[in-house]
Amino acid sequence: MKAVAYKEFGTTAVLQTVEQPKPTIKADQVLVKVKAFSINPMDWKIRKGEMTLMSGSKFPKNTGTDFAGIVEEIGSSITGIKKGDEVFGVVKNMMKEGVSSEYVAVTSSLVWKKPADITFAQAASIPVVGTAAVTALEKMGDINSKSSILVNGATGGFGMFLLQLLKQRDAKVTAVTSTKGIAYAKGWGADIVIDYTKEDVLSMKATYDIVIDLSGTMGYKTAKQIMKPKARFLNPTPKPIEIPLSILGNLFTGKKHIAILSSPSTRCTDILLNAVNKGLQIEVNKVFPFAQYKEAYDYAEQGGYIGKVAVEIN
Ligand SMILES: NC(=O)c1ccc[n+]([C@@H]2O[C@H](COP(=O)([O-])OP(=O)(O)OC[C@H]3O[C@@H](n4cnc5c(N)ncnc54)[C@H](OP(=O)(O)O)[C@@H]3O)[C@@H](O)[C@H]2O)c1
């Protein structure tokens, strides 16, 4: 089968189309013919060697984490999924496995039936950022219509899910985005939208109960300026040392620093599918054909898109 793989860390120049054997499955796995996979910032952070503590340095590596496709074969112990089902899912070891190939073998507990009214590219966009958004929501604690929440970097994949989940909680949300994201942020439920290309959220008068930075541009130290005395800062990209330091630091300060580490599960996916049923929109900004995977990664890494970017395989 055709796959995209790399044998050294680097830019998209290291990505190559290679022939790999079609995977064989274990009793608890399904073989899926991949129709689409989505692109996540984690893909290029791993490819560039920025996460070697978790990804290791063993090559070749495939890329991509969440996918959608059609079940081709099921393991002997599997019930509830059958050959021909349209599904979406995620690999078990997001740091070491990849889905950038014509077929993937995956644990059946991380594969779910695709709603009929969304595309393969939309379904492939759910697991990683959708789960992260559910986890972030849960880390916010008891939020209600009086809670003020700042989402910095609100119109990428993670923000798209989070804004819409927050809207269902009736919280007061301020979204920070660039000019082209304004209409999307409003449509997804933000009460106030700040265009970061024109205004600086730090120099405005408001303070928040929750600050979450999805842009990688605002750390906890900076965020403290705009946090209320007992506010929470949610950090989806904690450095390894920040995890124990934040737990220790939180014992001595009202302004809490909380790392978000999410892991897809059926529980989170059920919450997301329920939200999709209630009208949550999945914006896939651009879908590239498999032959243009390098362009897809270059496009996504450059930023400036709304929602998600995906690659389709025919
Ligand atoms: N911990 C976890 O479990 C977990 C899971 C998933 C993702 N993540 C992390 O969460 C982060 C967000 O993920 P994502 O998939 O949503 O990424 P993304 O699609 O790249 O979104 C990032 C957003 O930040 C915005 N942005 C860039 N510069 C900004 C600035 N100066 N001020 C405000 N906003 C700015 C971008 O807007 P423009 O493009 O318009 O500039 C973009 O919409 C990534 O770092 C990702 O690695 C963590």
The ligand as an SDF file (V2000), in Angstrom:
LIG
                    3D

 48 52  0  0  0  0  0  0  0  0999 V2000
   -2.9760   19.0070   25.0490 N   0  0  0  0  0  0  0  0  0  0  0  0
   -3.7050   18.4020   24.1280 C   0  0  0  0  0  0  0  0  0  0  0  0
   -4.2530   17.3340   24.3830 O   0  0  0  0  0  0  0  0  0  0  0  0
   -3.8500   19.0300   22.7690 C   0  0  0  0  0  0  0  0  0  0  0  0
   -4.6970   18.4380   21.8140 C   0  0  0  0  0  0  0  0  0  0  0  0
   -4.8700   19.0840   20.5920 C   0  0  0  0  0  0  0  0  0  0  0  0
   -4.1560   20.2470   20.3120 C   0  0  0  0  0  0  0  0  0  0  0  0
   -3.2950   20.7600   21.2480 N   0  0  0  0  0  0  0  0  0  0  0  0
   -2.5410   21.9910   20.9950 C   0  0  0  0  0  0  0  0  0  0  0  0
   -3.4650   23.0720   21.0560 O   0  0  0  0  0  0  0  0  0  0  0  0
   -3.0360   24.1180   20.1900 C   0  0  0  0  0  0  0  0  0  0  0  0
   -4.1960   24.5080   19.2740 C   0  0  0  0  0  0  0  0  0  0  0  0
   -4.4920   23.4310   18.4100 O   0  0  0  0  0  0  0  0  0  0  0  0
   -5.2350   23.6770   17.0310 P   0  0  0  0  0  0  0  0  0  0  0  0
   -5.3070   22.3710   16.3390 O   0  0  0  0  0  0  0  0  0  0  0  0
   -6.4600   24.4710   17.2190 O   0  0  0  0  0  0  0  0  0  0  0  0
   -4.1500   24.6070   16.2830 O   0  0  0  0  0  0  0  0  0  0  0  0
   -4.4030   25.6280   15.1000 P   0  0  0  0  0  0  0  0  0  0  0  0
   -5.4980   25.0970   14.2340 O   0  0  0  0  0  0  0  0  0  0  0  0
   -3.0710   25.9100   14.5120 O   0  0  0  0  0  0  0  0  0  0  0  0
   -4.9740   26.9520   15.8400 O   0  0  0  0  0  0  0  0  0  0  0  0
   -4.1690   27.9070   16.4420 C   0  0  0  0  0  0  0  0  0  0  0  0
   -4.8820   29.2460   16.3580 C   0  0  0  0  0  0  0  0  0  0  0  0
   -4.0830   30.2640   16.9910 O   0  0  0  0  0  0  0  0  0  0  0  0
   -4.2880   31.4840   16.2790 C   0  0  0  0  0  0  0  0  0  0  0  0
   -3.2190   32.4580   16.5190 N   0  0  0  0  0  0  0  0  0  0  0  0
   -1.9860   32.5040   15.9580 C   0  0  0  0  0  0  0  0  0  0  0  0
   -1.2860   33.5480   16.4490 N   0  0  0  0  0  0  0  0  0  0  0  0
   -2.0850   34.1690   17.3540 C   0  0  0  0  0  0  0  0  0  0  0  0
   -1.9310   35.2910   18.2110 C   0  0  0  0  0  0  0  0  0  0  0  0
   -0.8070   36.0140   18.2470 N   0  0  0  0  0  0  0  0  0  0  0  0
   -2.9600   35.6250   19.0180 N   0  0  0  0  0  0  0  0  0  0  0  0
   -4.1090   34.9150   19.0280 C   0  0  0  0  0  0  0  0  0  0  0  0
   -4.3220   33.8390   18.2150 N   0  0  0  0  0  0  0  0  0  0  0  0
   -3.3250   33.4650   17.3940 C   0  0  0  0  0  0  0  0  0  0  0  0
   -4.3720   31.0430   14.8400 C   0  0  0  0  0  0  0  0  0  0  0  0
   -5.0910   32.0160   14.1000 O   0  0  0  0  0  0  0  0  0  0  0  0
   -4.5700   32.5180   12.6500 P   0  0  0  0  0  0  0  0  0  0  0  0
   -4.1660   31.2870   11.9220 O   0  0  0  0  0  0  0  0  0  0  0  0
   -5.7300   33.2190   12.0830 O   0  0  0  0  0  0  0  0  0  0  0  0
   -3.3940   33.4040   12.9330 O   0  0  0  0  0  0  0  0  0  0  0  0
   -5.1120   29.6950   14.9310 C   0  0  0  0  0  0  0  0  0  0  0  0
   -6.4970   29.8690   14.7200 O   0  0  0  0  0  0  0  0  0  0  0  0
   -1.8170   23.5790   19.4300 C   0  0  0  0  0  0  0  0  0  0  0  0
   -0.6410   24.0520   20.0220 O   0  0  0  0  0  0  0  0  0  0  0  0
   -1.9280   22.0720   19.6080 C   0  0  0  0  0  0  0  0  0  0  0  0
   -0.6780   21.4240   19.5400 O   0  0  0  0  0  0  0  0  0  0  0  0
   -3.1410   20.1830   22.4610 C   0  0  0  0  0  0  0  0  0  0  0  0
  1  2  1  0
  2  3  2  0
  2  4  1  0
  4  5  1  0
  4 48  2  0
  5  6  2  0
  6  7  1  0
  7  8  2  0
  8  9  1  0
  8 48  1  0
  9 10  1  0
  9 46  1  0
 10 11  1  0
 11 12  1  0
 11 44  1  0
 12 13  1  0
 13 14  1  0
 14 15  2  0
 14 16  1  0
 14 17  1  0
 17 18  1  0
 18 19  2  0
 18 20  1  0
 18 21  1  0
 21 22  1  0
 22 23  1  0
 23 24  1  0
 23 42  1  0
 24 25  1  0
 25 26  1  0
 25 36  1  0
 26 27  1  0
 26 35  1  0
 27 28  2  0
 28 29  1  0
 29 30  1  0
 29 35  2  0
 30 31  1  0
 30 32  2  0
 32 33  1  0
 33 34  2  0
 34 35  1  0
 36 37  1  0
 36 42  1  0
 37 38  1  0
 38 39  2  0
 38 40  1  0
 38 41  1  0
 42 43  1  0
 44 45  1  0
 44 46  1  0
 46 47  1  0
M  CHG  2   8   1  16  -1
M  END
$$$$
